[in-house]
Amino acid sequence: MSTGTQAVAPGLPQFYQPIEQST
């Protein structure tokens, strides 16, 4: 789970992407 910019599911990306892009 090192890739936070990668989308695992249609609902997870919203939680993973924003965290690494702009928290």
N, C-alpha and C positions, 0 to 999 in steps of 0.2 A: 504493500500500500504506500509506496514511495511516490507514485505518480498521482499528485493531487489534481493535476490539470486534466487527467484523463477521466472520461465519463464512464462509469461502470453501469449505471442504470438511468432510465429516463427521469427518475426522481432524485437520484443521488447527485448528479452533476451540479444541481443548484446548491448543494451543500459542500461539494468538493472544490469546484472551480472557484467560486467567490472567495474561498478561504485562501487560496494561493494567489489569486489575481489581486484582490483588494479586500483585506480583512477589515 
